[in-house]
Amino acid sequence: MAIPSKDIRNSLDPDIAGSYYAMQRAGQAAIDLAIQTNTAIVTTIDGKIVRIPAAELIKKRQLTS
């Protein structure tokens, strides 16, 4: 069962709307740390739990830079 998602950036509460960008920064910091420590990130993609190794994170970063 899929849960409908609302874009929190459209919230009337500025704290909630701003939390979207705070979560993006936190995610980027986690990726940076994983690369520095040669560890993996565990996340969900299409509802499935996925482990992304540091080497793959580095490759993705190089492709987007």
C-alpha positions as CSV (number, residue, x, y, z in Angstrom):
1,M,0.0,0.0,0.0
2,A,1.6,3.3,-1.1
3,I,1.3,6.3,1.2
4,P,0.5,9.5,-0.7
5,S,3.2,12.0,-0.2
6,K,2.8,15.7,0.0
7,D,5.7,18.1,-0.9
8,I,6.7,19.6,2.5
9,R,8.2,22.5,0.7
10,N,4.7,23.8,0.1
11,S,3.8,23.8,3.8
12,L,2.4,27.0,5.3
13,D,4.7,26.4,8.3
14,P,8.1,27.9,7.3
15,D,9.9,25.5,9.7
16,I,8.4,22.5,8.0
17,A,9.0,23.9,4.5
18,G,12.6,24.6,5.4
19,S,13.2,21.2,6.8
20,Y,13.2,19.8,3.3
21,Y,16.5,21.5,2.6
22,A,17.9,20.6,6.1
23,M,17.2,16.9,5.3
24,Q,19.0,17.3,1.9
25,R,22.0,18.8,3.7
26,A,22.0,16.0,6.2
27,G,21.8,13.4,3.5
28,Q,24.7,15.0,1.7
29,A,26.7,15.1,4.9
30,A,26.1,11.4,5.4
31,I,27.3,10.7,1.9
32,D,30.4,12.8,2.5
33,L,31.1,10.8,5.7
34,A,30.5,7.5,4.0
35,I,33.0,8.4,1.3
36,Q,35.6,9.6,3.8
37,T,35.3,6.5,6.0
38,N,34.9,4.1,3.0
39,T,31.6,2.8,4.4
40,A,28.2,2.3,2.8
41,I,24.9,4.3,2.9
42,V,21.7,2.4,3.6
43,T,18.6,4.0,2.1
44,T,15.4,3.1,0.3
45,I,14.9,3.2,-3.4
46,D,11.4,2.4,-4.8
47,G,10.4,1.1,-1.3
48,K,13.3,-1.4,-1.1
49,I,16.2,-1.2,1.4
50,V,19.4,-0.7,-0.6
51,R,23.1,-0.6,0.5
52,I,25.2,1.8,-1.6
53,P,29.0,1.2,-1.1
54,A,31.4,4.2,-0.9
55,A,32.9,3.3,-4.3
56,E,29.5,3.7,-6.0
57,L,28.8,6.9,-4.1
58,I,32.1,8.3,-5.5
59,K,31.2,7.2,-9.1
60,K,27.8,8.9,-8.8
61,R,29.4,12.1,-7.5
62,Q,31.9,12.1,-10.3
63,L,29.1,11.8,-12.9
64,T,27.1,14.7,-11.5
65,S,30.1,17.0,-11.0
